[in-house]
């Protein structure tokens, strides 16, 4: 018999990870909406609750990325008045879609957690931008979830198939779907992805039609939609917070506020995976430190010259690799320092309580 939590993605693997918290009298719940820094809407086997992280949680988790995010599974317990629940822990994430938070500081912001598939939604009006799509694709690869490109608003162009074929040439191996919410069944390509218990996250700029796709899959006007400016196809942020909703078919959707600019977070692995064909070419160069400019025996330059490598795709690769390669080098250097004899032992000591509930949490 299927339990209610299983309809939200709960399975035996999650149950095993939750076992230590079950021994402490906690019960599992999934974060369905992020309200503000301390408060979340969480769904357990019984109903949806208002959950709050208490002081002990913040004491053990200093990084913003360690706070609950929409899609997370958390350990909760009821308060005495049974009107709210306390959030004690976040279970280890299977996947996470992150970006760098706005501002000068290097802070990771988790947009969605435990997602099976990231839908990179782009409108085929003036919003269409292959460079932006590749940037979002890098973040999706880095998340660990399956990326799928969704080209929405096919009704505003004459030959959407030709655009899909052109995009496929610079995003090899990625599924590309064509959708249109103005037609009775224009969103049908998403049905095969929206399987029961599967979590999908919709990511893209404002005005691309993410909320309209959510409403089509949920068969109700669950989320507000807004007008798009005709001159530049930019829309307002009709979705103002991240929220998880269930579809008619039993899938779970996370709609995210429009991301006009996606600042990637530690995306070096995502860059390598997204541009795996260029990485493979670079390994064939005569010199290991080839800069792919005018060195003899350069396989990358040869592919550019004979047309087998798209110059625009290579340009996007260089731009993204140039930004995020230094981060990988810094992490490698930090690991080397941490492995030196005499490194602070307390950095490796287990946190207080061994993961059990502390009195200031209750």
TORPA-760994 format. One record per residue (C-alpha): residue in three letters; y negated, z, x. Coordinates in pm, 1 decimal. Example, Ala and Ser with C-alpha at 12.3 -4.5 7.8 and 13.67 -1.06 7.14 Angstrom:
% residues 2
+---------+----------+----------+----------+
| vexdren |    north |       up |     east |
+---------+----------+----------+----------+
|     ALA |    450.0 |    780.0 |   1230.0 |
|     SER |    106.0 |    714.0 |   1367.0 |
+---------+----------+----------+----------+
This chain:
% residues 362
+---------+----------+----------+----------+
| vexdren |    north |       up |     east |
+---------+----------+----------+----------+
|     UNK |      0.0 |      0.0 |      0.0 |
|     UNK |   -339.4 |    -99.6 |    137.2 |
|     UNK |   -585.1 |    187.3 |    168.6 |
|     UNK |   -955.6 |    146.3 |     99.9 |
|     UNK |  -1043.8 |    184.8 |    467.9 |
|     UNK |   -807.0 |   -100.3 |    555.5 |
|     UNK |  -1026.9 |   -329.8 |    349.0 |
|     UNK |  -1299.7 |   -237.5 |    597.9 |
|     UNK |  -1084.5 |   -331.5 |    897.7 |
|     UNK |   -900.6 |     -4.6 |    966.0 |
|     UNK |   -558.6 |    -52.8 |   1131.6 |
|     UNK |   -294.7 |    131.0 |   1334.6 |
|     UNK |   -479.5 |     74.5 |   1661.8 |
|     UNK |   -792.2 |    239.1 |   1524.5 |
|     UNK |   -578.7 |    523.1 |   1386.8 |
|     UNK |   -430.4 |    586.5 |   1731.5 |
|     UNK |   -776.5 |    596.7 |   1890.0 |
|     UNK |   -892.0 |    837.7 |   1620.5 |
|     UNK |   -598.0 |   1079.8 |   1655.3 |
|     UNK |   -778.9 |   1339.1 |   1876.0 |
|     UNK |  -1060.9 |   1363.4 |   1622.6 |
|     UNK |   -817.1 |   1395.1 |   1332.4 |
|     UNK |   -679.7 |   1704.1 |   1504.3 |
|     UNK |  -1032.0 |   1849.0 |   1496.2 |
|     UNK |  -1052.4 |   1806.2 |   1120.0 |
|     UNK |  -1267.2 |   1492.8 |   1124.0 |
|     UNK |  -1210.9 |   1181.1 |    916.3 |
|     UNK |  -1286.5 |    816.6 |   1002.6 |
|     UNK |  -1573.3 |    615.2 |    857.7 |
|     UNK |  -1737.2 |    282.2 |    934.6 |
|     UNK |  -2111.0 |    238.4 |    987.2 |
|     UNK |  -2233.7 |     -4.5 |    720.0 |
|     UNK |  -2609.3 |     27.2 |    767.2 |
|     UNK |  -2842.2 |    153.7 |   1037.6 |
|     UNK |  -3133.8 |    332.1 |    872.9 |
|     UNK |  -3312.3 |    483.3 |   1172.0 |
|     UNK |  -3226.8 |    642.4 |   1504.1 |
|     UNK |  -3045.7 |    946.2 |   1363.6 |
|     UNK |  -2937.4 |    830.8 |   1018.7 |
|     UNK |  -2672.4 |    582.5 |    908.0 |
|     UNK |  -2489.7 |    480.3 |    592.4 |
|     UNK |  -2117.2 |    525.8 |    656.7 |
|     UNK |  -1817.4 |    434.9 |    440.8 |
|     UNK |  -1506.5 |    651.8 |    440.1 |
|     UNK |  -1195.2 |    641.7 |    222.2 |
|     UNK |  -1383.4 |    803.1 |    -64.8 |
|     UNK |  -1737.2 |    661.5 |    -80.1 |
|     UNK |  -2053.8 |    576.1 |    111.9 |
|     UNK |  -2232.9 |    871.6 |    272.3 |
|     UNK |  -2558.1 |    938.9 |    451.8 |
|     UNK |  -2455.5 |   1029.1 |    805.5 |
|     UNK |  -2657.7 |   1192.5 |   1079.6 |
|     UNK |  -2611.5 |   1244.0 |   1452.4 |
|     UNK |  -2684.0 |   1606.3 |   1539.8 |
|     UNK |  -2819.2 |   1759.1 |   1858.4 |
|     UNK |  -2484.7 |   1785.9 |   2032.6 |
|     UNK |  -2425.4 |   1413.3 |   1997.5 |
|     UNK |  -2756.1 |   1331.3 |   2167.2 |
|     UNK |  -2678.5 |   1583.7 |   2438.2 |
|     UNK |  -2360.6 |   1396.4 |   2528.9 |
|     UNK |  -2495.1 |   1044.1 |   2477.8 |
|     UNK |  -2823.2 |    966.8 |   2649.2 |
|     UNK |  -2807.1 |    586.0 |   2633.9 |
|     UNK |  -2924.1 |    402.6 |   2324.5 |
|     UNK |  -2619.6 |    175.4 |   2350.1 |
|     UNK |  -2394.3 |    478.6 |   2294.6 |
|     UNK |  -2548.2 |    555.7 |   1954.9 |
|     UNK |  -2371.5 |    426.4 |   1642.8 |
|     UNK |  -2429.9 |     63.0 |   1549.5 |
|     UNK |  -2340.4 |   -134.1 |   1238.6 |
|     UNK |  -1966.8 |   -207.5 |   1254.2 |
|     UNK |  -1878.7 |    101.2 |   1458.1 |
|     UNK |  -1597.4 |    336.4 |   1359.2 |
|     UNK |  -1709.1 |    697.8 |   1380.2 |
|     UNK |  -1564.9 |   1047.3 |   1340.5 |
|     UNK |  -1739.5 |   1243.1 |   1065.1 |
|     UNK |  -1718.4 |   1579.8 |    890.0 |
|     UNK |  -1881.7 |   1701.2 |    569.4 |
|     UNK |  -2156.8 |   1956.8 |    565.8 |
|     UNK |  -2128.9 |   2275.5 |    363.5 |
|     UNK |  -2332.9 |   2129.0 |     77.5 |
|     UNK |  -2116.1 |   1811.5 |     87.1 |
|     UNK |  -2425.2 |   1594.8 |     42.3 |
|     UNK |  -2422.4 |   1445.5 |    392.7 |
|     UNK |  -2182.7 |   1402.3 |    682.2 |
|     UNK |  -2226.6 |   1471.8 |   1052.1 |
|     UNK |  -2135.4 |   1200.7 |   1302.8 |
|     UNK |  -1951.9 |   1349.2 |   1601.7 |
|     UNK |  -1826.6 |   1047.7 |   1796.1 |
|     UNK |  -1815.5 |    669.6 |   1814.4 |
|     UNK |  -1469.8 |    522.8 |   1874.2 |
|     UNK |  -1440.1 |    285.4 |   2173.7 |
|     UNK |  -1563.8 |    -58.0 |   2069.3 |
|     UNK |  -1344.2 |   -365.4 |   2076.8 |
|     UNK |  -1642.3 |   -597.8 |   2092.5 |
|     UNK |  -2019.3 |   -561.6 |   2087.4 |
|     UNK |  -2302.0 |   -812.1 |   2051.0 |
|     UNK |  -2595.0 |   -680.5 |   2254.2 |
|     UNK |  -2941.6 |   -784.7 |   2353.7 |
|     UNK |  -3215.4 |   -634.8 |   2565.5 |
|     UNK |  -3444.6 |   -425.8 |   2347.0 |
|     UNK |  -3809.5 |   -524.9 |   2317.8 |
|     UNK |  -4040.0 |   -373.9 |   2579.1 |
|     UNK |  -4061.5 |   -349.0 |   2954.2 |
|     UNK |  -3767.5 |   -111.1 |   3003.1 |
|     UNK |  -3415.2 |   -237.2 |   3061.4 |
|     UNK |  -3250.4 |    -95.8 |   2747.5 |
|     UNK |  -2937.2 |   -232.0 |   2583.9 |
|     UNK |  -2949.4 |   -263.7 |   2205.6 |
|     UNK |  -2616.2 |   -310.4 |   2028.6 |
|     UNK |  -2679.4 |   -548.1 |   1738.3 |
|     UNK |  -2326.8 |   -540.3 |   1592.2 |
|     UNK |  -2000.7 |   -372.8 |   1693.1 |
|     UNK |  -1630.2 |   -450.3 |   1644.7 |
|     UNK |  -1699.4 |   -806.4 |   1535.6 |
|     UNK |  -1417.0 |  -1060.7 |   1530.2 |
|     UNK |  -1638.8 |  -1367.8 |   1505.3 |
|     UNK |  -2008.7 |  -1425.9 |   1580.6 |
|     UNK |  -2162.2 |  -1698.0 |   1364.0 |
|     UNK |  -2453.6 |  -1854.9 |   1552.5 |
|     UNK |  -2660.2 |  -1993.3 |   1264.3 |
|     UNK |  -2919.0 |  -2264.4 |   1324.1 |
|     UNK |  -3111.9 |  -2468.0 |   1068.6 |
|     UNK |  -3115.6 |  -2846.6 |   1095.6 |
|     UNK |  -3485.6 |  -2853.8 |   1012.4 |
|     UNK |  -3745.2 |  -2798.1 |   1283.3 |
|     UNK |  -3565.9 |  -2479.1 |   1380.7 |
|     UNK |  -3289.1 |  -2679.4 |   1551.0 |
|     UNK |  -3299.8 |  -2611.8 |   1925.2 |
|     UNK |  -2991.7 |  -2683.1 |   2145.0 |
|     UNK |  -3129.2 |  -2467.4 |   2428.6 |
|     UNK |  -3161.7 |  -2167.4 |   2196.4 |
|     UNK |  -2810.5 |  -2226.4 |   2061.5 |
|     UNK |  -2667.4 |  -2218.8 |   2414.8 |
|     UNK |  -2857.6 |  -1898.0 |   2484.5 |
|     UNK |  -2709.7 |  -1733.2 |   2175.4 |
|     UNK |  -2370.3 |  -1872.5 |   2273.9 |
|     UNK |  -2389.1 |  -1692.2 |   2608.1 |
|     UNK |  -2455.0 |  -1361.3 |   2430.3 |
|     UNK |  -2167.6 |  -1426.3 |   2189.9 |
|     UNK |  -1928.9 |  -1497.9 |   2479.0 |
|     UNK |  -2041.1 |  -1177.7 |   2649.2 |
|     UNK |  -1966.6 |   -978.8 |   2331.8 |
|     UNK |  -1594.1 |  -1052.1 |   2346.0 |
|     UNK |  -1589.7 |  -1196.7 |   1993.9 |
|     UNK |  -1512.7 |  -1557.2 |   1901.6 |
|     UNK |  -1832.1 |  -1766.6 |   1882.2 |
|     UNK |  -1874.7 |  -2024.6 |   1605.5 |
|     UNK |  -2184.4 |  -2242.4 |   1571.6 |
|     UNK |  -2306.1 |  -2292.8 |   1214.3 |
|     UNK |  -2548.4 |  -2580.8 |   1155.3 |
|     UNK |  -2706.2 |  -2496.2 |    820.5 |
|     UNK |  -2935.0 |  -2699.9 |    592.4 |
|     UNK |  -2743.7 |  -3026.1 |    630.4 |
|     UNK |  -2934.7 |  -3153.0 |    328.4 |
|     UNK |  -3257.0 |  -3200.5 |    529.6 |
|     UNK |  -3112.1 |  -3459.3 |    772.2 |
|     UNK |  -2950.5 |  -3798.7 |    720.1 |
|     UNK |  -2659.7 |  -3769.1 |    963.5 |
|     UNK |  -2556.6 |  -3410.5 |   1030.9 |
|     UNK |  -2227.4 |  -3534.3 |   1174.7 |
|     UNK |  -2407.6 |  -3714.5 |   1455.7 |
|     UNK |  -2600.6 |  -3397.6 |   1543.6 |
|     UNK |  -2276.4 |  -3199.0 |   1549.0 |
|     UNK |  -2115.8 |  -3456.6 |   1780.6 |
|     UNK |  -2414.8 |  -3442.2 |   2016.9 |
|     UNK |  -2409.7 |  -3061.2 |   2022.6 |
|     UNK |  -2034.4 |  -3059.4 |   2081.9 |
|     UNK |  -2096.9 |  -3249.2 |   2404.6 |
|     UNK |  -2296.2 |  -2959.5 |   2552.1 |
|     UNK |  -2090.6 |  -2675.2 |   2396.2 |
|     UNK |  -1732.0 |  -2778.0 |   2475.1 |
|     UNK |  -1452.9 |  -2579.6 |   2314.1 |
|     UNK |  -1674.3 |  -2415.5 |   2050.6 |
|     UNK |  -1611.4 |  -2467.8 |   1680.9 |
|     UNK |  -1912.9 |  -2617.1 |   1496.6 |
|     UNK |  -1944.5 |  -2592.5 |   1117.9 |
|     UNK |  -2183.4 |  -2777.6 |    886.0 |
|     UNK |  -2314.7 |  -2582.1 |    584.4 |
|     UNK |  -2565.0 |  -2619.7 |    305.0 |
|     UNK |  -2633.8 |  -2345.2 |     49.1 |
|     UNK |  -2814.2 |  -2580.4 |   -191.3 |
|     UNK |  -2490.8 |  -2764.9 |   -273.9 |
|     UNK |  -2230.8 |  -2602.7 |   -504.5 |
|     UNK |  -1968.0 |  -2582.9 |   -230.6 |
|     UNK |  -2180.3 |  -2644.7 |     77.4 |
|     UNK |  -2072.3 |  -2320.2 |    244.1 |
|     UNK |  -1696.6 |  -2388.7 |    201.1 |
|     UNK |  -1637.5 |  -2433.0 |    580.6 |
|     UNK |  -1695.2 |  -2059.0 |    618.5 |
|     UNK |  -1410.7 |  -1965.6 |    384.4 |
|     UNK |  -1136.7 |  -2010.0 |    643.8 |
|     UNK |  -1317.9 |  -1763.4 |    870.3 |
|     UNK |  -1386.4 |  -1506.0 |    598.4 |
|     UNK |  -1037.2 |  -1356.7 |    588.8 |
|     UNK |   -962.0 |  -1011.0 |    441.4 |
|     UNK |  -1048.0 |   -727.8 |    680.6 |
|     UNK |  -1212.2 |   -962.7 |    932.1 |
|     UNK |  -1565.4 |   -884.2 |   1049.3 |
|     UNK |  -1819.4 |  -1163.1 |   1097.4 |
|     UNK |  -2174.6 |  -1125.2 |   1230.5 |
|     UNK |  -2445.9 |  -1377.1 |   1148.4 |
|     UNK |  -2701.7 |  -1421.5 |   1425.1 |
|     UNK |  -2997.4 |  -1656.7 |   1446.7 |
|     UNK |  -3372.0 |  -1700.7 |   1411.7 |
|     UNK |  -3568.8 |  -1619.2 |   1097.1 |
|     UNK |  -3552.0 |  -1886.0 |    828.8 |
|     UNK |  -3219.1 |  -2044.6 |    925.9 |
|     UNK |  -3053.3 |  -1930.6 |    601.8 |
|     UNK |  -2836.7 |  -1637.4 |    712.5 |
|     UNK |  -2912.0 |  -1430.0 |    402.9 |
|     UNK |  -2843.7 |  -1730.7 |    178.8 |
|     UNK |  -2502.1 |  -1772.4 |    340.4 |
|     UNK |  -2427.9 |  -1402.5 |    288.4 |
|     UNK |  -2527.3 |  -1429.5 |    -77.3 |
|     UNK |  -2305.2 |  -1736.2 |   -120.1 |
|     UNK |  -2003.4 |  -1557.3 |     27.4 |
|     UNK |  -2063.0 |  -1238.9 |   -173.9 |
|     UNK |  -2127.5 |  -1433.0 |   -495.9 |
|     UNK |  -2441.5 |  -1231.4 |   -565.9 |
|     UNK |  -2801.8 |  -1206.5 |   -451.4 |
|     UNK |  -2721.0 |   -910.7 |   -229.8 |
|     UNK |  -2986.6 |   -987.6 |     30.3 |
|     UNK |  -3341.6 |  -1118.9 |    -24.8 |
|     UNK |  -3432.2 |  -1468.3 |     89.6 |
|     UNK |  -3773.6 |  -1600.9 |    187.3 |
|     UNK |  -3971.5 |  -1919.9 |    206.8 |
|     UNK |  -3985.9 |  -2121.4 |    528.0 |
|     UNK |  -4314.9 |  -2260.1 |    658.0 |
|     UNK |  -4310.2 |  -2637.0 |    630.6 |
|     UNK |  -4513.0 |  -2704.2 |    945.5 |
|     UNK |  -4272.1 |  -2533.0 |   1188.6 |
|     UNK |  -3969.6 |  -2424.5 |    978.1 |
|     UNK |  -4025.2 |  -2060.4 |   1068.1 |
|     UNK |  -3928.5 |  -1795.8 |    816.2 |
|     UNK |  -4021.7 |  -1436.6 |    754.6 |
|     UNK |  -3786.2 |  -1153.3 |    845.8 |
|     UNK |  -3632.1 |  -1121.0 |    498.7 |
|     UNK |  -3352.3 |   -911.0 |    650.1 |
|     UNK |  -3522.5 |   -603.7 |    794.0 |
|     UNK |  -3216.3 |   -404.2 |    896.0 |
|     UNK |  -2857.6 |   -467.7 |    997.8 |
|     UNK |  -2611.2 |   -419.4 |    716.6 |
|     UNK |  -2237.7 |   -470.6 |    660.9 |
|     UNK |  -2129.5 |   -612.8 |    323.7 |
|     UNK |  -1796.5 |   -726.8 |    177.6 |
|     UNK |  -1732.0 |  -1081.6 |     61.6 |
|     UNK |  -1541.8 |  -1193.0 |   -246.4 |
|     UNK |  -1248.7 |  -1290.5 |    -23.4 |
|     UNK |  -1237.0 |   -950.8 |    148.3 |
|     UNK |  -1412.4 |  -1032.9 |    477.2 |
|     UNK |  -1692.3 |   -816.0 |    614.0 |
|     UNK |  -2030.0 |   -967.8 |    700.0 |
|     UNK |  -2302.0 |   -822.8 |    920.2 |
|     UNK |  -2638.7 |   -986.9 |    862.1 |
|     UNK |  -2897.1 |   -925.5 |   1132.7 |
|     UNK |  -3277.0 |   -952.7 |   1128.4 |
|     UNK |  -3399.8 |  -1284.9 |   1264.2 |
|     UNK |  -3411.7 |  -1293.6 |   1643.9 |
|     UNK |  -3701.7 |  -1518.0 |   1741.6 |
|     UNK |  -3635.0 |  -1443.7 |   2106.5 |
|     UNK |  -3299.9 |  -1323.7 |   2236.8 |
|     UNK |  -3330.9 |  -1134.2 |   2563.0 |
|     UNK |  -2977.5 |  -1137.5 |   2697.3 |
|     UNK |  -2819.6 |   -819.8 |   2829.4 |
|     UNK |  -2602.3 |   -845.9 |   3143.1 |
|     UNK |  -2486.0 |  -1194.1 |   3048.8 |
|     UNK |  -2351.3 |  -1319.1 |   3382.6 |
|     UNK |  -1990.3 |  -1327.1 |   3255.0 |
|     UNK |  -2105.1 |  -1493.5 |   2934.5 |
|     UNK |  -2289.2 |  -1759.2 |   3134.6 |
|     UNK |  -1979.7 |  -1832.8 |   3341.5 |
|     UNK |  -1760.4 |  -1859.8 |   3031.7 |
|     UNK |  -2006.9 |  -2073.1 |   2836.8 |
|     UNK |  -2052.1 |  -2310.5 |   3129.8 |
|     UNK |  -1693.9 |  -2296.4 |   3254.7 |
|     UNK |  -1691.5 |  -2673.1 |   3316.8 |
|     UNK |  -1982.1 |  -2645.7 |   3561.6 |
|     UNK |  -1822.3 |  -2345.2 |   3733.5 |
|     UNK |  -1502.0 |  -2549.4 |   3775.3 |
|     UNK |  -1700.2 |  -2838.3 |   3926.7 |
|     UNK |  -1878.0 |  -2604.9 |   4168.5 |
|     UNK |  -1543.4 |  -2484.1 |   4301.5 |
|     UNK |  -1468.4 |  -2842.6 |   4408.0 |
|     UNK |  -1778.6 |  -2866.7 |   4629.2 |
|     UNK |  -1714.1 |  -2903.9 |   5001.0 |
|     UNK |  -1912.8 |  -2590.2 |   5087.6 |
|     UNK |  -1865.3 |  -2254.9 |   4918.4 |
|     UNK |  -2241.1 |  -2183.8 |   4929.7 |
|     UNK |  -2339.4 |  -2527.2 |   4797.3 |
|     UNK |  -2679.8 |  -2524.7 |   4625.1 |
|     UNK |  -2603.9 |  -2850.0 |   4439.1 |
|     UNK |  -2915.5 |  -3022.5 |   4569.2 |
|     UNK |  -2845.7 |  -3266.5 |   4853.9 |
|     UNK |  -2542.9 |  -3115.4 |   5028.7 |
|     UNK |  -2263.7 |  -3358.2 |   5121.8 |
|     UNK |  -1947.5 |  -3336.7 |   4913.0 |
|     UNK |  -2121.7 |  -3173.5 |   4615.6 |
|     UNK |  -1903.0 |  -3218.7 |   4307.1 |
|     UNK |  -2182.2 |  -3110.0 |   4072.9 |
|     UNK |  -2427.1 |  -3372.6 |   4200.9 |
|     UNK |  -2153.8 |  -3635.2 |   4181.4 |
|     UNK |  -2087.1 |  -3546.5 |   3814.5 |
|     UNK |  -2458.7 |  -3565.0 |   3738.0 |
|     UNK |  -2488.0 |  -3903.7 |   3907.8 |
|     UNK |  -2189.1 |  -4061.1 |   3731.0 |
|     UNK |  -2289.3 |  -3920.4 |   3391.2 |
|     UNK |  -1991.2 |  -3689.3 |   3334.0 |
|     UNK |  -2221.3 |  -3384.2 |   3341.3 |
|     UNK |  -2515.6 |  -3375.6 |   3101.2 |
|     UNK |  -2840.9 |  -3308.8 |   3295.9 |
|     UNK |  -2986.8 |  -3099.4 |   3013.2 |
|     UNK |  -2677.1 |  -2880.7 |   3000.0 |
|     UNK |  -2692.3 |  -2831.1 |   3377.5 |
|     UNK |  -3061.3 |  -2741.5 |   3348.5 |
|     UNK |  -2981.3 |  -2471.6 |   3090.3 |
|     UNK |  -2705.7 |  -2339.1 |   3317.3 |
|     UNK |  -2938.3 |  -2310.9 |   3617.3 |
|     UNK |  -3203.4 |  -2132.5 |   3414.1 |
|     UNK |  -2966.7 |  -1874.1 |   3269.0 |
|     UNK |  -2770.2 |  -1827.5 |   3591.4 |
|     UNK |  -3090.9 |  -1774.6 |   3785.1 |
|     UNK |  -3199.4 |  -1496.8 |   3549.5 |
|     UNK |  -2872.4 |  -1305.7 |   3521.3 |
|     UNK |  -2699.6 |  -1355.5 |   3857.4 |
|     UNK |  -2923.0 |  -1086.5 |   4017.9 |
|     UNK |  -2796.6 |   -830.3 |   3764.6 |
|     UNK |  -2438.0 |   -897.7 |   3868.1 |
|     UNK |  -2534.7 |   -851.2 |   4232.0 |
|     UNK |  -2704.2 |   -518.5 |   4152.7 |
|     UNK |  -2398.5 |   -391.1 |   3965.3 |
|     UNK |  -2175.3 |   -491.9 |   4257.5 |
|     UNK |  -2404.9 |   -305.4 |   4495.4 |
|     UNK |  -2404.8 |      4.6 |   4271.7 |
|     UNK |  -2024.4 |      3.9 |   4261.4 |
|     UNK |  -2014.7 |    -14.6 |   4640.3 |
|     UNK |  -2245.0 |    287.2 |   4667.2 |
|     UNK |  -2038.5 |    482.9 |   4415.0 |
|     UNK |  -1723.9 |    423.2 |   4621.0 |
|     UNK |  -1874.5 |    569.8 |   4937.3 |
|     UNK |  -1729.0 |    901.4 |   5063.0 |
|     UNK |  -1932.8 |   1199.3 |   4948.0 |
|     UNK |  -2062.6 |   1032.6 |   4632.7 |
|     UNK |  -2160.7 |   1287.1 |   4371.9 |
|     UNK |  -1836.9 |   1422.4 |   4236.2 |
|     UNK |  -1994.5 |   1544.4 |   3917.3 |
|     UNK |  -2052.2 |   1181.7 |   3815.3 |
|     UNK |  -1675.8 |   1150.0 |   3780.0 |
|     UNK |  -1614.5 |   1484.4 |   3613.7 |
|     UNK |  -1511.6 |   1478.5 |   3245.2 |
|     UNK |  -1784.4 |   1557.0 |   2995.5 |
|     UNK |  -1803.7 |   1903.6 |   2850.9 |
|     UNK |  -1543.0 |   1975.5 |   2588.4 |
|     UNK |  -1313.2 |   1682.4 |   2664.8 |
|     UNK |  -1424.0 |   1493.9 |   2356.0 |
|     UNK |  -1382.3 |   1784.3 |   2113.2 |
|     UNK |  -1642.2 |   1897.8 |   1861.7 |
|     UNK |  -1899.8 |   2142.9 |   1995.4 |
|     UNK |  -2043.4 |   2432.1 |   1793.1 |
|     UNK |  -2391.9 |   2277.4 |   1790.3 |
|     UNK |  -2245.9 |   1973.6 |   1617.8 |
|     UNK |  -2113.8 |   2165.4 |   1319.3 |
+---------+----------+----------+----------+
